[in-house]
Amino acid sequence: MPEAGQAAALLATLRTVNEAACWVSGVAFERGVPREYELRKHTYAELKARGLGAQAAQHVIKKTRDAYTTLKANIRAGNLGKLGAKGRVKAESKPITFRPKAAQPYDDRCLSWQYDARTVSIWTTAGRLRNVRFACSPGALKMLREHRKGESDLIERDGVFYLVAVCDIPEPDPYEPSGFVGVDLGITNIATTSTGYRAAGRGLNRHRKRQLELRKKLQAKGTKSAKRLLRKRSRKEARHTANVNHIVSKTIVTTAERTGSGIALEDLTGIRSRVRLRKDQRTSLHSWSFHQLAAFMEYKARRVGVPLVYVDPAYTSQQCSKCGHIDRRNRQSQSTFACRSCGALMHADDNASHNLARKGESVWTAGRESRVPATP
């Protein structure tokens, strides 16, 4: 919660460090993205001449090098397509650039917290700013006081400044589960579990459709007031989706913890590049936030010691959870599963969740340590 003069200094600092990061990125690109130590030799003196402090210069270099490491990992994982794909060629053909207000990391030399006064002291290009007020919930303040460790990121969004602090919270050892809760993810139903819980996606899909239609109208209008409203409503859909995913993930993890069970999730890595859909269906697929939901579930489970495993989702929609028969014709519609072998009739998502639960038990059993005594 900086005052006007403090906000101006913070904004100028973000612009300066990100402009410097773009320059460092160009140097790295020209020299074939060298190691961080070598990149520092080529850029550190110039960064100091640009008015950056010693630690800020180090963070700019590290931030740039980490960005190239992430790009390389995405290429290796196939997230940007195969060799020669348009997106991959575009990413590899030019240096990485940073937005003027992109996040800047701070360590304890550049940033200090005064929890009782709820203020911070932070480095800027205009000098050290002291007594910059911050606001957070009582629970977040307790977590900061007890568990904050490492770097914090300064970001600016829609005129508001945030400090994103890293908290290192000890995790309890996962318990031995009595069974597994299979979680089937989807678009029509966000999540369906083998315990009978179903999070319908109707409300979220309606919200996304309304936001899409409103954006189209405002973009077509193109007036100053329309653009102002577009900026005001930016990320509204993302915030709503994140809130829904938090509620769904907390419900599933709480159920698993209460029943002493583990959680079995589908491994859907790369599904967007594998699935081929009609043009009118692509918006729904690419708006599907299954990765965020899985990430929320994973960290909530780790905080309370609930075992969580990822399983191969192959054939879970075609296999009968009663008799194990696999046939494409078993899945008669989006919601109906009718086994052609034993005649079992059930909701298709319920059937898939039971298959995932069974796979989760197999993965857990195969991955844990053997309890057989060692041979003398």
C-alpha positions in Angstrom: 0.0 0.0 0.0 2.6 2.6 -1.1 1.9 6.3 -1.0 1.9 8.3 -4.3 5.7 9.0 -4.3 6.5 5.5 -3.2 4.3 4.0 -6.0 6.0 6.2 -8.6 9.4 4.9 -7.4 8.3 1.3 -7.4 6.8 1.6 -10.9 10.0 3.3 -12.3 12.0 0.5 -10.7 10.0 -2.2 -12.4 10.3 -0.5 -15.8 14.1 -0.1 -15.3 14.9 -3.6 -14.3 12.7 -5.2 -17.0 14.2 -3.0 -19.6 17.6 -4.2 -18.4 16.4 -7.8 -18.4 15.4 -7.4 -22.1 18.9 -6.1 -22.9 20.5 -9.0 -21.0 18.2 -11.4 -22.9 19.5 -10.0 -26.2 23.1 -10.5 -25.1 22.3 -14.1 -24.0 20.6 -14.8 -27.3 23.6 -13.5 -29.3 26.0 -15.6 -27.3 24.0 -18.8 -27.4 22.6 -18.5 -23.9 25.7 -19.1 -21.8 25.8 -20.2 -18.2 24.8 -17.7 -15.6 28.4 -17.1 -14.5 29.5 -16.4 -18.0 26.5 -14.2 -18.7 27.3 -12.2 -15.6 30.7 -11.4 -16.9 29.2 -9.9 -20.1 26.4 -7.9 -18.5 27.1 -7.0 -14.8 29.1 -3.9 -15.4 26.6 -2.4 -17.8 23.7 -3.2 -15.4 25.6 -1.3 -12.6 26.1 1.6 -15.0 22.3 1.7 -15.6 21.7 2.4 -12.0 20.9 -1.1 -10.7 22.2 -2.1 -7.3 24.5 -5.1 -6.9 21.8 -7.5 -5.8 19.2 -6.2 -8.3 21.7 -6.7 -11.1 22.3 -10.3 -10.0 18.6 -10.9 -9.9 18.0 -9.5 -13.4 20.7 -11.8 -14.8 19.3 -14.8 -12.9 15.8 -14.0 -14.0 16.8 -13.9 -17.6 18.8 -17.1 -17.4 15.9 -18.9 -15.7 13.5 -17.7 -18.5 15.7 -19.4 -21.1 15.9 -22.5 -18.9 12.1 -22.6 -18.8 11.8 -22.1 -22.6 14.2 -25.0 -23.1 12.2 -27.2 -20.8 9.0 -26.4 -22.6 10.6 -27.2 -26.0 12.0 -30.5 -24.7 8.5 -31.4 -23.3 6.8 -30.6 -26.6 4.7 -27.8 -25.2 5.5 -25.6 -28.1 5.0 -28.2 -30.8 7.3 -30.4 -32.9 10.4 -29.3 -34.7 9.3 -26.7 -37.3 6.0 -25.9 -35.6 5.1 -22.2 -35.9 5.0 -21.5 -32.2 8.3 -23.2 -31.6 10.0 -21.5 -34.5 8.8 -18.1 -33.2 10.0 -18.8 -29.7 13.4 -20.0 -30.8 14.1 -17.3 -33.5 14.2 -14.2 -31.2 15.3 -13.2 -27.7 12.9 -13.5 -24.8 11.4 -10.2 -23.8 10.0 -9.0 -20.5 6.9 -6.8 -20.0 7.6 -3.4 -18.5 5.8 -4.4 -15.3 6.9 -8.0 -15.1 7.7 -9.4 -11.6 11.1 -8.7 -10.1 12.6 -10.9 -7.4 13.9 -9.5 -4.1 16.0 -11.2 -1.5 16.5 -10.3 2.2 19.3 -7.8 1.2 16.9 -5.8 -0.9 13.8 -6.2 1.1 13.1 -6.5 4.8 9.8 -7.0 6.6 8.5 -5.4 9.8 5.6 -7.6 10.7 4.4 -5.8 13.8 4.3 -2.4 12.0 3.1 -4.0 8.8 5.7 -2.2 6.7 8.5 -3.2 4.4 11.8 -1.5 3.5 12.5 -2.1 -0.2 15.3 -1.1 -2.7 14.3 1.0 -5.7 16.3 2.9 -8.4 15.4 6.1 -6.4 17.0 4.7 -3.2 15.8 2.7 -0.3 12.1 3.1 0.5 11.2 2.7 4.2 7.9 2.3 6.0 6.0 1.1 2.9 2.8 -0.2 4.3 1.4 -3.6 3.3 -2.0 -5.3 4.0 -2.8 -9.0 4.4 -5.2 -11.2 6.4 -4.3 -12.3 9.9 -3.7 -15.8 8.7 -1.3 -14.6 6.0 0.5 -12.4 8.5 1.0 -15.4 10.8 2.2 -17.5 7.9 4.7 -14.8 6.9 6.0 -14.4 10.4 6.5 -18.2 11.0 7.4 -19.5 7.5 8.6 -16.8 5.2 11.9 -17.8 3.6 13.8 -16.9 0.5 12.8 -14.4 -2.2 9.7 -12.3 -2.7 8.5 -11.0 -6.1 7.3 -7.4 -6.6 4.5 -7.2 -9.2 2.1 -4.4 -10.4 -1.3 -5.3 -11.6 -4.0 -2.7 -12.6 -2.3 0.0 -10.5 -2.0 -2.2 -7.4 1.4 -3.4 -6.1 1.8 -6.9 -4.6 4.6 -8.7 -2.9 4.5 -12.4 -3.5 6.4 -14.0 -0.6 7.7 -17.6 -0.5 6.8 -19.5 2.6 8.5 -22.8 3.4 5.9 -24.8 5.3 6.9 -28.3 6.7 4.9 -31.1 5.2 3.6 -34.0 7.3 4.6 -37.5 6.1 1.8 -39.0 4.0 -0.2 -41.7 5.8 -0.9 -45.2 4.6 -4.3 -44.8 2.7 -7.1 -47.2 3.3 -8.2 -46.7 -0.3 -8.1 -44.1 -3.1 -10.6 -41.5 -4.3 -10.6 -41.5 -8.0 -11.1 -38.1 -9.6 -12.3 -37.8 -13.2 -11.8 -34.4 -14.7 -13.9 -33.0 -17.5 -15.6 -30.0 -19.1 -19.3 -30.9 -18.6 -18.5 -32.0 -15.0 -15.4 -30.2 -13.6 -14.6 -33.2 -11.3 -16.4 -36.4 -10.4 -15.1 -38.6 -7.6 -15.6 -42.3 -6.8 -17.1 -41.2 -3.5 -20.1 -39.7 -5.3 -19.1 -36.0 -5.3 -19.7 -34.3 -8.7 -18.8 -30.6 -9.4 -21.0 -29.6 -12.3 -19.4 -27.3 -14.9 -22.7 -25.6 -16.0 -22.2 -22.5 -13.9 -18.6 -22.0 -14.9 -19.2 -22.7 -18.6 -22.1 -20.1 -18.5 -19.8 -17.6 -16.9 -17.1 -18.1 -19.5 -19.7 -17.8 -22.3 -21.0 -14.5 -20.9 -17.5 -13.1 -20.5 -16.6 -14.1 -24.1 -19.7 -12.5 -25.5 -19.2 -9.3 -23.5 -15.5 -9.1 -24.7 -16.6 -9.5 -28.3 -19.2 -6.6 -27.9 -16.8 -4.3 -26.2 -13.9 -5.0 -28.7 -16.3 -4.4 -31.6 -17.4 -1.1 -30.1 -13.9 0.1 -29.7 -14.7 3.4 -27.8 -12.7 4.7 -24.9 -15.3 3.7 -22.4 -15.5 0.2 -23.9 -11.7 -0.2 -23.6 -11.8 1.2 -20.0 -14.4 -1.5 -19.2 -12.4 -4.2 -20.8 -9.4 -3.3 -18.7 -11.6 -3.2 -15.6 -13.0 -6.6 -16.3 -9.6 -8.2 -17.3 -8.8 -11.4 -15.6 -12.3 -11.6 -14.1 -12.9 -15.0 -15.7 -9.5 -16.2 -14.4 -10.3 -15.1 -10.9 -13.7 -16.8 -10.9 -12.3 -20.0 -12.3 -9.5 -20.0 -9.6 -12.1 -19.6 -6.9 -14.2 -22.5 -8.2 -11.1 -24.7 -8.5 -10.2 -23.8 -4.9 -13.6 -24.9 -3.7 -13.6 -28.1 -5.6 -10.1 -29.1 -4.7 -10.6 -28.3 -1.0 -13.8 -30.4 -1.0 -12.0 -33.4 -2.5 -9.0 -33.2 -0.2 -11.1 -32.8 2.9 -13.1 -35.9 2.0 -10.0 -37.9 1.4 -8.5 -36.7 4.7 -11.6 -37.5 6.7 -11.9 -41.0 5.3 -8.2 -41.8 5.4 -8.0 -42.2 1.7 -5.5 -41.1 -1.0 -6.3 -39.3 -4.2 -5.8 -40.7 -7.7 -5.7 -38.0 -10.5 -5.5 -38.4 -14.2 -2.1 -37.5 -15.8 -3.4 -35.1 -18.6 0.0 -33.7 -19.6 0.0 -32.6 -23.2 -3.7 -33.2 -23.7 -4.2 -29.9 -25.6 -1.6 -30.9 -28.2 -3.0 -34.4 -28.5 -6.7 -33.8 -28.8 -8.2 -32.7 -32.2 -11.5 -30.9 -32.0 -13.8 -28.9 -34.3 -13.2 -25.2 -34.3 -16.3 -24.4 -32.3 -15.1 -26.8 -29.5 -11.6 -25.5 -29.2 -12.5 -22.5 -26.9 -14.0 -24.9 -24.3 -10.9 -27.1 -24.4 -8.4 -24.3 -24.1 -10.4 -22.7 -21.3 -10.4 -25.9 -19.4 -8.2 -25.3 -16.3 -7.5 -28.9 -15.3 -3.9 -28.2 -14.6 -4.7 -25.5 -12.1 -7.3 -27.7 -10.4 -4.8 -30.5 -10.2 -2.1 -28.2 -8.8 -4.5 -26.9 -6.2 -5.4 -30.4 -5.2 -1.7 -31.4 -5.0 -0.6 -28.7 -2.7 -3.6 -28.9 -0.4 -3.1 -32.7 -0.2 0.6 -32.2 0.7 -0.2 -29.8 3.4 -2.3 -32.3 5.3 -0.4 -35.5 4.4 -3.0 -37.0 2.0 -1.2 -39.3 -0.5 -1.8 -38.2 -4.1 -0.8 -40.1 -7.2 -1.1 -39.5 -10.9 -2.3 -42.4 -13.1 -2.5 -43.1 -16.8 -6.1 -42.3 -17.9 -6.0 -44.6 -20.9 -9.2 -46.5 -21.4 -10.8 -45.4 -18.1 -13.8 -44.0 -20.1 -14.2 -47.3 -22.1 -13.5 -49.9 -19.4 -16.3 -51.2 -17.2 -15.5 -50.7 -13.5 -17.6 -53.8 -12.6 -16.2 -56.5 -14.9 -13.2 -54.8 -16.6 -14.5 -55.2 -20.2 -13.0 -52.6 -22.6 -15.0 -51.5 -25.6 -15.4 -48.1 -27.3 -19.1 -48.8 -27.6 -19.5 -49.0 -23.8 -19.5 -45.2 -23.7 -22.8 -44.5 -25.4 -22.9 -40.8 -24.8 -21.2 -38.1 -22.7 -23.1 -39.1 -19.6 -24.1 -42.8 -20.2 -22.0 -45.8 -19.8 -23.5 -49.2 -20.6 -21.2 -52.3 -20.5 -21.8 -54.6 -23.5 -20.4 -57.5 -21.5 -22.1 -57.5 -18.1 -24.8 -54.9 -18.7 -23.8 -52.5 -16.0 -25.4 -49.1 -16.5 -24.1 -46.0 -14.7 -23.0 -42.4 -15.3 -19.9 -42.4 -17.5 -17.9 -40.1 -15.2 -18.7 -42.2 -12.1 -17.5 -45.3 -14.0 -14.2 -43.5 -15.0 -13.6 -42.3 -11.4 -13.9 -45.9 -10.1 -11.4 -47.0 -12.7 -9.0 -44.2 -11.6 -9.4 -45.2 -8.0 -8.4 -48.8 -8.7 -5.4 -47.6 -10.8 -4.4 -45.3 -7.9 -4.2 -48.3 -5.6 -2.0 -50.1 -8.1 0.4 -47.2 -8.5 0.7 -46.6 -4.8 1.4 -50.3 -4.1 4.0 -50.5 -6.9 5.7 -47.3 -5.7 6.1 -47.9 -2.0 9.0 -49.6 -0.4 8.9 -53.4 -0.1 8.1 -54.6 3.5 9.5 -58.1 2.8 12.5 -58.8 5.2 15.8 -58.8 3.4 17.3 -62.2 2.6 20.2 -62.9 5.0 
